[in-house]
Amino acid sequence: MIATPAAAGSPRVCGPTGQIVERLDKTFGEHLTGAGLDASGNMVSVYSNPEKLTWTMTVTTPERVTCIVSSGDGWAYERPATPADPGRPS
């Protein structure tokens, strides 16, 4: 893993996706909770631990380099919104 300068001045931890994911699992017990693609084609992911309520946000490039961009505690788990039934009035 390598540290790269972040926009706010603190170093980011970056490395191969597999190494970052393994570190989050072994060190914090965090597992993938959600993910999506940003406008640049990067995968933005949240890893969290439901018992300790810790979380980590990562960004993974198409080249499979993953950087930890933020982390913390007090993660709140929310139920996904249920889409309205199109055949039923709201």
C-alpha positions in Angstrom: 0.0 0.0 0.0 1.1 3.5 -0.7 0.2 6.9 0.7 -0.7 9.7 -1.7 -1.4 13.4 -0.9 -5.1 14.1 -0.5 -6.8 17.4 -1.4 -7.2 18.3 2.3 -3.5 17.7 3.0 -3.6 14.4 4.8 -2.3 11.3 3.0 -4.6 8.8 1.5 -3.9 5.1 1.7 -4.0 3.5 -1.7 -3.2 0.1 -3.1 -4.5 -2.9 -5.0 -8.2 -3.4 -4.3 -7.7 -6.9 -2.8 -5.1 -5.6 -0.2 -7.3 -2.7 0.8 -10.4 -5.0 1.2 -8.4 -7.5 3.2 -7.1 -4.8 5.5 -10.6 -3.4 6.2 -11.8 -6.9 7.0 -8.9 -8.0 9.2 -8.3 -4.7 11.0 -11.9 -3.4 11.4 -14.2 -6.3 10.5 -15.7 -4.1 7.8 -17.5 -5.6 4.8 -18.9 -4.1 1.6 -22.3 -2.4 2.4 -22.9 -0.4 -0.7 -21.3 0.8 -3.9 -21.9 2.8 -7.1 -20.2 4.3 -10.1 -19.3 8.0 -10.1 -19.3 10.3 -13.2 -15.7 9.5 -13.9 -16.2 5.7 -14.0 -14.7 5.1 -10.5 -16.4 2.7 -8.1 -17.3 4.4 -4.8 -17.8 1.9 -2.0 -18.7 1.9 1.7 -17.5 -0.8 4.0 -18.9 -1.1 7.5 -19.1 -3.1 10.6 -22.6 -3.5 12.0 -21.5 -4.3 15.5 -18.9 -1.6 16.0 -20.7 0.9 13.7 -17.4 1.8 11.9 -17.3 2.7 8.3 -14.8 3.4 5.5 -15.4 5.0 2.1 -13.1 4.0 -0.8 -12.8 5.0 -4.5 -11.5 2.4 -6.9 -10.2 3.3 -10.4 -10.9 1.2 -13.5 -7.3 0.0 -13.1 -8.3 -1.5 -9.7 -6.3 0.9 -7.5 -8.3 1.6 -4.4 -7.9 4.6 -2.1 -9.5 5.1 1.3 -11.0 8.6 1.2 -12.8 8.8 4.5 -13.6 6.7 7.6 -15.3 7.0 10.9 -17.7 5.6 13.4 -21.4 5.9 14.3 -22.6 4.5 11.0 -26.4 4.4 10.8 -28.0 1.6 8.8 -31.0 2.7 6.9 -33.6 0.6 5.0 -33.6 1.3 1.3 -36.6 3.2 0.0 -39.2 0.9 -1.5 -40.3 2.1 -5.0 -44.0 2.8 -5.4 -46.0 0.2 -7.2 -46.7 1.7 -10.6 -50.2 0.2 -10.7 -51.1 1.6 -7.3 -51.9 5.3 -6.5 -49.4 6.9 -4.1 
